[in-house]
């Protein structure tokens, strides 16, 4: 089904937008118990188009109670993997069927270019299909000691999973957590990002029509310090999966400690893109541009620190800046747009402040502020700074916008030192034709994920996560299955078992042990 949009001035607005976004608890849409709300705005006009229910502790309590009851008394955790797999595939079908509608909502709510928002539905659907297949194929270890013992692993869902998701590509990133959590038989409470609650409300209808029992999926909108905090601290939520910035992750870590919760956190990044002199220069430039300016630069894995070998440094800077200056910035709904509007005025102000800082820390080659033809909205031109020192703030701190630094290096050792010279360690990109260098550099760079001669193309079977300040734990493939399940070891003895007979009248325990 195709969905159209009406044109208001120079901005496209999707039809049938809600004016109020509610929570979803135990199979029904509800407002906050106390009636609290917050305003939701779009990043092009920066005007409020809706209100959303602002979850408080009592709303989280209701959602967790519904999820816990569904886990303890409902059919979902007890269903056979094939039965859950059928539901997951119906969810994937439903997501794909409304790709156009989802893309319009996501682009309007986040400021992402419509052409990039369209791919998110397909990726979200694939996450559900992947885990639908994985749980059917899943098997666990059995170990035998001939004539003595059999040991096997009994894998069980853990309970209520608390899922806290970010505002960049929100629907797709929600699917990263929802699919494995549900596939393994858990129930969930989702807390979407407050900047972008629009698309998350689609999950309720999708899940209900696919046959997910009431109470298995629950959603509470709200601010992180209210709804998110209550979810993290709730004693009946044994798991928290969080994607967001590092400072918030540290707060969650502290607040989860009292109840010893399982944590999986993908946090901030300041990832290096290392270009050696022997690289395919044109391919490296294509990747380095896409890696930081796609999704408006609002991506954790952005290669926002480009390190270039001195022999090709000037050529790289010239070609890279020329391409950056030609990137089309404009209305997110326009299919020609490559960089849209940043998600929120608060975030726009943050990124703009870093652009100003950068003007005293590097040589400005492109961008440097708001495009002249876009006086309104959260627009920042793709900005390139060269000759940036490793102690510069724009080199060290996550900006999360269309801003990139370029720094030269002389040799492999210096390149590695520069690559590792931040608190973050999420991703790294390496461009070289030297196979030995590529693998040696990859093994020594402090990053949870490395792409060699490639941009961010991910195989769902591989682990996703970072090191240092970029995260805790990994999800993806079997790592997600491990996170969302308990692995219980069961030991069975075969035949008679010799056990020391403490307190036996036939002799002391010590004598038996000696025997």
KAJONOR-V556779 format. One record per backbone hydrogen bond with DSSP energy under -1.0 kcal/mol. NH is the residue of the N-H (numbers start at 0). CO is the residue of the C=O. Records with the same first field share a line. If there is no record, write none. Layout:
BEGIN
NH: CO  CO
END
This chain:
BEGIN
5: 12
7: 10
10: 7
12: 5
14: 3
20: 50
22: 29
23: 218
24: 27
27: 24
29: 22
34: 31
37: 51
39: 49
41: 46
45: 41
48: 39
49: 39
50: 18
51: 37
52: 20
53: 35
54: 220
59: 55
60: 56
61: 57
62: 58
63: 59
64: 60
65: 61
66: 62
67: 63
68: 64
69: 65
70: 66
71: 67
72: 68
78: 75
83: 79
84: 80
85: 81
86: 82
87: 83
88: 84
89: 85
90: 86
91: 87
92: 88
93: 89
94: 90
95: 91
96: 92
98: 95
101: 97
102: 98
103: 99
104: 100
105: 101
106: 102
107: 103
108: 104
109: 105
110: 106
113: 331
116: 112
117: 113
119: 116
122: 118
123: 119
124: 120
125: 121
126: 122
127: 123
128: 124
129: 125
130: 126
131: 127
132: 128
133: 129
134: 130
136: 132
137: 133
142: 150
144: 148
147: 144
148: 144
149: 491
150: 142
151: 489
152: 140
153: 487
155: 485
160: 186
161: 238
162: 188
163: 240
164: 190
172: 168
173: 169
174: 170
175: 171
177: 173
178: 174
180: 176
181: 177
182: 178
183: 179
184: 181
185: 180
186: 158
187: 215
188: 160
189: 217
190: 162
201: 198
202: 199
205: 201
206: 202
207: 203
208: 204
209: 205
210: 207
211: 206
215: 212
217: 187
218: 23
219: 189
225: 222
226: 222
227: 222
228: 223
229: 225
230: 226
231: 227
232: 228
236: 233
238: 159
239: 261
240: 161
241: 263
242: 163
243: 265
248: 244
249: 245
250: 246
251: 247
252: 248
253: 249
254: 250
255: 251
259: 256
260: 255
261: 237
263: 239
264: 471
265: 241
266: 469
272: 304
273: 428
274: 306
275: 430
278: 275
280: 278
283: 279
284: 280
285: 281
286: 282
287: 283
288: 284
289: 285
290: 286
292: 288
293: 289
296: 293
297: 294
298: 296
301: 298
303: 301
304: 270
305: 404
306: 272
307: 406
308: 274
309: 408
311: 308
312: 309
315: 311
316: 312
317: 313
318: 314
319: 315
320: 316
321: 317
322: 318
323: 319
324: 320
326: 323
329: 338
333: 330
336: 333
337: 327
338: 327
341: 377
347: 343
348: 344
349: 345
350: 346
351: 347
352: 348
353: 349
354: 350
355: 351
356: 352
357: 353
358: 354
359: 356
360: 357
361: 357
362: 385
364: 383
365: 383
373: 370
377: 42
378: 376
380: 368
382: 401
383: 365
384: 403
385: 362
387: 405
391: 388
395: 391
396: 392
402: 400
403: 382
404: 303
405: 384
406: 305
408: 307
414: 410
415: 411
416: 412
417: 413
418: 414
419: 415
420: 417
421: 419
427: 448
428: 271
429: 450
430: 273
437: 433
438: 434
439: 435
440: 436
441: 437
442: 438
443: 439
444: 440
446: 444
447: 424
448: 425
450: 427
452: 429
456: 454
461: 458
463: 474
466: 424
468: 422
469: 466
471: 264
474: 463
478: 475
480: 476
481: 477
482: 478
483: 479
485: 155
487: 153
489: 151
491: 149
493: 147
501: 499
503: 500
506: 503
511: 507
512: 508
513: 509
514: 510
END
